[in-house]
Structure formats: structure tokens, C-alpha cells
């Protein structure tokens, strides 16, 4: 019932806007009200995602913010207790992962380990703090470091890494929904390396808990579980920094015409093109938000005939 009340409120709110504004609002109204439908769809109780932080290195440093431990990933048996705020070096050694203690390396007896805190805390890799757990795997005599994390916590580290946290709240919310959609549509993309996505703009920039800001955390929380779908499938909601005045059809870039990615004015004509130019322009989204459009109108404009669904 709450979902339908929410939808009704949005229709009334946006219809009132249309009565007060010019013709461009009709495009937003048609795409938002007629194309974006709020619905509930259950996929699994809680999404977790694995993000590749470091790949193919001989050694790496880790730490925990509060008392934690290293566990064998296969047996869940505790191997070694970690002291808070102390950095430890892990190294690929023979057939296992080894830890450096008092100047010497000792085998952990496993080539697949999990690092986590006993109570809620943070784990460190790449000189950054991350929420929840780290996985360290030995692959081809080298180490891979992965952040195993809930999707919503992951997004708290993505949104401020992809969009300035000082931008309009509605643009930040649109970014959160687009980033959530992209991530879930691409689960397993890099499964051959043991994770879903990496932490760079090749997938989505992700700075972990160290990158979090209050404004972007609020944007993630207020859009919790919201994704864009087409034909009941979550779409990889591509976005770029700027499109230089007009976005491109997906087929112009990747030779694949996606029905929800058509060329439209990007409202960023004063900004030099930066990125592939497909999907939502981040600068355009912020400009539209500053003009008074909300996150759902912005998304309905850049992504054609999509539905907004809530995953739980």
C-alpha cells in the first residue's frame, strides 16, 4: 500500500509542476509518469557484491579498525587474531598465503582467506578503509584482494567517487540509482578473477568508506533498493561525466542498440565532452536538478521507457 501511495504522491506532485512550467516538462511528465512505474520485486534478501581492489600482486598490507581475525574462507575457521590499527603484510609464498610477524613470514595454511572484525568496524587495503570484509586469494602465485560488501554500503563509496558530493541532492539520488542498477546488472562480470566488478572507472569508481560523505550517504539511503529495469530486467544504467550537449545512442559507441538509451539533449553544452557520451550526463543531471527537476524525472529523461523497481 505504501508503494502505491508513494506513486500517487509523485503523480500529483509532478502534475502540479507541469501546470506551472513550460513545454519541456511535458517530456519529463510522459517519460516519468507513463514510463517509470514503481513496483516491488523480490530477488534475494540482501545483495552482496564482490569488488576487486588489488589484483596480481606479490604482497599487500591489511589492517582492521577494531579487534578482528583472519579466517579460512573454505572452513570459516579462525586462523589468526588481528590487533586493531596494526598493519600486517600478506605475501604469496609457495602454495599458501603468509603473514609477516616480527620480521618473518609464517604460513597461514590457506590460499583463500577472509579478514573481518569481531564487531562492526572497518578493514584496510590500498591505504583505504572499507566496510565489512576483505577476501584475499592466491591466484597463479599472486594475490587478489576483494571487498565483500553489501550493495548499499558499496554505493556509499561509489557515489562520492563518481559525482561531487556538493552537487544537488536530486542529482546525487539519480546517480545512486544509476550506479545501483549498473552494479546489479553486471554481477559476475569479472567472475574469472573471483569478483564482480573492479573499483576503477572501467566499472565504477569506488573509494570505500574512506570516500564516504554525509550528502552522498543520504542519497543512497533515500533511494535504498531502487533500480531501473526494462522488460523486468535491471539495466546497466550507463552514465558519463558529460556529453557535450547531446548524448549518443548506444549503437554509435558499442554497435549495440539498447532500446532505453537514445540520443537526447544532455543539458551540459557548456561542458566539454568527457566519457563515452551514452546514458545520463552527470553534469546534465546536476544542471537539471538545479532547475528544479527531481531524481526520477532526471532518470526518466535520460533512460527511455524504463521502470523504477524496488529490490529487497
N, C-alpha and C positions, 0 to 999 in steps of 0.2 A: 504494500500500500504506500509506503514512504517513497518508493521509486516513482510511482505514478503521480503523487503529489509534487515531487521534485520536477517531473516533466511538465506538469500543468503550470507550475510557478514559472518555469523557464519560458513556456509559450506566452504566457501573459506578459512577462517582463519584456520579452523581445518584441511582441506585437506593439506594446506601448512605445518602444524605441522607434519602430517603423513609422508610427503616426507622427513622430516628431522630427524625423530625419529625411534625407534625400533618397534618390533612386538607388544608390549603391547598397542601401540597406535591404532592398528587395532581393538582391543576390544573396546576401547573408541570410535573410529570412528563409528563402526557398531551400538553400543548402543546409541550413541548420535545422529548421523545423521539419522539412519534408524528408531530408536525407539522413539526419542524425537521430536515431531512436535510442532511448535509454532502455536497457533490459538487463536482467540478471542472468549470468551464465556461469555454472559451476564447472571448474576444470579440476582443481585439486585443492585441498585445504589450505596450503601455503606454498607459494612458489619459492624455490631456492634456485640460485643461479651460480655458476662457477666462472670466475673471471681470472684469466691468465695475467699475472703480474710480471713474472720473470720467467724466461724460457731459455733453456740451453746454456746454463752457466755451471761452472765448476764448484762454486761455493756461494753462499748467501748468508746474510745476517738477519736474525729474527729476535723478537722480544715480546713480552707481554706486559700490560699496564698494571695488572694485579696477579696474584699467585695463579699459575696455570701449569700445564703439563704437555708433554709430547705423548701421543698415543699411536699405537699401531693401527693404521686405517682398516686393516682386514679383520683384526680380532677385537679392536676397541680397548685393548689392554694398555694401561698406563706404563710408559717406558721410563720417562724421566720427568721429575718435577722442576718447573722453571721459577726462578725468583723474579719478582716484579722489577721492571725498569732496568734489567740487566741484559745486555746484548750478547747473543750467542752466535757463533759461526757454525753453519752446517756445511758439510762437504761431501761430494760424491767420492766414495772410497771402496774400491773393489766391487762387491755385489750389494753393498748397503749404503745407507746414509750415516755419516759420522758427525759427532758433535765435538767441538773443541772445549776442553776443560783443563784449566791450569796449564795451558801451553801444549797439551797433547790431544790428539783426536781419538775418540772412543766410538766404536761401532754401536749404532742403535738397534742393530739386528733386524732392520726393516728397510725396504726400498719405497715405502709408501706410508707417510706419517701425517698426523693431524696435530695442529698446535691450537690450543684454546685455553681460555681462562676458566677457573672453577666457578666464579660468579661473573656477572655481566662486566665486561671490560673490553679492552682493545688489544689487537695483535699488530706487530710491526713488521713491515717488509719495505724495501726500497726507501728507507728513511721516512715512511709514512705510516700513520696509524689507520687500521681498518677495523670494522666491526666484525664480530662473530669469529669465524675460524680461518686458519690457513691450512692448506694442504701442500705438502712438499713431496714430490715424486722423483724418483731416479729413473731417467729415460735415456737410453743409449749413452750411459756413463756420464750424463749431465743432469742437472737439477731443473725442475719446473716448479714454480711457486704459484699457488692458486688461492684466491679468496673465495671461500664457500659461504654464501651470504643470502639472506632473504632479499627478494627483488625490491622491496620498498626501501630497505637500508641501502641497497646498491644505488638506487636512484638518487638518494640523498648525496651521494658522491659524484653522480653524473651531472645533474642539473647545473650546479655551480661551475663545473668544469667545461660545460658546453655553452653556457649563457651567463653573462654578468649578473651577479646576484642583486645588483642595484636596479635592474630593469623592472618594468611594470609587472605587478603581481600576476596579471592575466596572461602575459607572455610567458612568465615562469611556469604557470599552470599548464599552458599549452605545450611547453617544452617537456614537462614531466609526463604528460600523456603520450606525446610522440615518442619519447625515449623509452617508456614502459612498453609501448606497442612494438617498437623496433627490437627491443631485447627479447621479448617473449616470442616474437615471430622468428627469431634467429637462434633459439635454443638449440644447442648441438652443432652450431655452425663450425666450430673448431674442435669437434669431438676427437679427432685423430691426435690432438695434443693434450687431451684429458680435461678440457674445459669448454665452455660455451662461447664466450667472447673474450677478446683481449681488452686491455684498458687504454687503448690509444684511439685516436680519431678514425683509424681504419675500421673500427666498430663504433664505439662511443668512448669519448674521453672520460676517465674515471679516476678521481683523486682520493677515494676512500674517505674515512671520517675526517682526515686532516683538511679536506677541501670543503667540508660542510659549512653552510651559512644558515642563519635563522630563517631568512626570507625564502630560501630555496627548500629548506626542510618543510616549511609551512605549505609551500606549493605542492610538494609530494604528498603530505598528509591529507590535504584538502581534496586531492584527486585520487586517493588510495584505490587501487584496483581498476581504475578506468583505462580502457584500451579502445583503439579504433579497429573496427572489423569491416570486412567486405565479404558478402556471402557467408557470414558466420565464421570467417577465419580472420584471426588477428593479422593486421597488415604490418609489414616492415615500413613504418612511417618515416620515410627518408626526409631529411631536412638538411639545409645548408646555411652557412653564415649569411650569405646574401646572394641574390640572383641578378643584380644589376638592372632591375626594372621589370623583368619578366621571367617567370620560372620556365623550365623546359619540360616537354613531355619526356617520360622515362625512356621511350624508344629512341630519342635523339642522343641519349648518353649510353644506354646499355643494350640497345637493339631489342628491347623487350617492352612492349606497350602494356603498361599496367592501367586498368580502367579507372583507377582512383587518382592517378597522377597526370593531370592535364596542365597545359601551359596557361598561366593566369598572370595578371599584373602582380608584381611582388611587393609593391609599396616600399621599395628600397632604392629607387632610381638615383638617389644622391650618394649611394654607397657602391664602391667598386665591387664587381662580382668576386665572390670568394667561396669556392667549393663547386660541386657538380651542378648546382642550379636546379635540382629536382626537389619537389615537395615544398615544405614550409621554409620560407626565408626567415631566419631568426631575427634579422634587423626589421624585416617587414612585419613580423608578428609583434615586435615591440612598438613599432610605429602605429599599427592598428590598435594595439592596446591603449596607447596614449591618446588615440582618437575616441576611445570610449567603448571599443568592442571587447567582449569577454572571450575567455579561452575557447569556449565551444563554438562561438561564431568564427573565430580565427581558424580553428581546425576545420570547420565546415567549409570554409572558403578555400583553403589550400588542398584539402583532400576531398575529392568528389564522390558523392553517393556512398559515404561510409556511415556506419552505425557506431554509436558510443555504447559500449557494453561494460559491465562491471564484473570483474572476476573475483571470486572469493576462495 
